Amino acid sequence: MELNLHQLEKKLLPALSGKETGLKDAALKAGMGIDEANRAAAWLEEKGLAKITRESHASYSLTEEGRKYLEAGLPEQQVLAKAEKGVKISDLSPAEKNIGISWAKKLGWVAIEQGMVKAQSPHAKSEYPVFNALKSIAAGKAASAHEESIATLVSRGLAQKAEQKDMRVSITEKGEKLAKAGIPDSQDEINILDRNTIVTGAWKTLPMRKYDISQEVEAEPVGKRHMVMAFRERIRSIFAQMGFEEMEGSIVESSFWNFDALFQPQDHPARELADTFYVDLKSDLPNDAKLVKAVAKSHEQGWKYEWSEKEAAKGVLRTHTTAVSARYIAKSAHLGKKKYFCSGKVFRKEATDYKHLAEFFQVEGIVIDEDATISDLLGILTEFYAKIGFDNIRFRPSFFPYTEPSFEIEVFFKERNAWLELGGAGIMRPEVSIPLCGRYPVLAWGVSLERPLMLLHDVKDIRTFYQNNVGWLRKNRSKA
């Protein structure tokens, strides 16, 4: 019988007998550490040379509060002792009031009459199973006879439970035959070739452990980029090919850039706490006083209210990457025709479901060109989605505070037999672009990154991408 045994297996096997032995005892007899014995036992079991039995049992210990009651007694016992002498509720300690009275009444020990606590069962305190269980745990003798009382102590936070695992190991008939046949000594065998062994040539004479290279092994999973991030890179590449420059911006933004610069009124429902994550951070308004004044004037003339700098200075987690677009539009007053895109995280207080998340990626784009038309915008979006792999899209008229005309981009989702909204687009209203850069029109869009990825991977629930299911992620390679 020839088996390729590891050195640790060769040490442990002779120390085993047909009778089950605790792993600690077996390790001690073999002269090896418990971790080494654990590994060796598992390997021997795989080869059918040993058998492992695993058992678990509960152990209990008192919490700090439980130890406190060992001498003084539990709160209900303290209440009973005082009730026998006659006591007012107001004279009880906080623990006796909050804990002791309810338990003492539940046990039928006391009654409350006109603010007084009166004893009903004076003999009850001498034999109280819960207190006996408390003492048993303290003595390290928790027994099954106290099982119900121990459960009560655990539920009250006076004791805590821990599961202890015990491993016992025994040799099999196959293992005994191998042990009797004699196991070659492996003390001098080596597993690893270090630099010195190779350079000096010592490896030529050293006894090396044999390896069975015919055995099948599990394929080692190779690390890879998450499909969401891979798809994001693909989108960045597509826009770069289409001649767009990339925009960047912070996820913490001022309300000025996130809302006001986009002509969203300061009393708009989207600014409520129910929809937006506000941060405890006062954001400075732009240094350009002329720009701030132009935005304020646009609001006051367009929405007919008094614009507030305080409201505009509130910090938020950006609700859309359009806040980044607003900053770049403001920079482009004298830059000629420009095309920008951005892809980044945005945050909204949304109830999550199969197509909504509170934190997700948005893909943003703008074209600053006085000669641009709505047809150009439709053409850009059609080409973009065609490059991703979606030819069947449609544009549906809609409303957004900062674009006019506005429309939603949708693609048909066969699994749900419905059109799935991918984002919104339109031409920036003059009330947005004129105060920011004095130019019009500006084409703009903000679309989802995860939703088209759902279609590419036949995913029915957008939350699947972020559930950290490693098995699913390994099976579903990125199609980006």
PyMOL commands that set and color helices and strands:
alter all, ss='L'
color gray80, all
select helices_A, chain A and resi 7-15+23-30+34-46+64-72+75-83+89-91+94-106+129-138+144-155+173-181+195-200+202-204+227-241+255-258+260-262+269-271+289-303+309-312+322-331+374-388+414-416+430-437+450-456+462-466+470-475
alter helices_A, ss='H'
color red, helices_A
select strands_A, chain A and resi 21-22+50-62+87-88+110-113+116-119+159-171+245-246+252-254+278-282+314-317+338-347+359-368+393-400+403-413+418-428+442-448
alter strands_A, ss='S'
color yellow, strands_A
deselect
rebuild
show_as cartoon
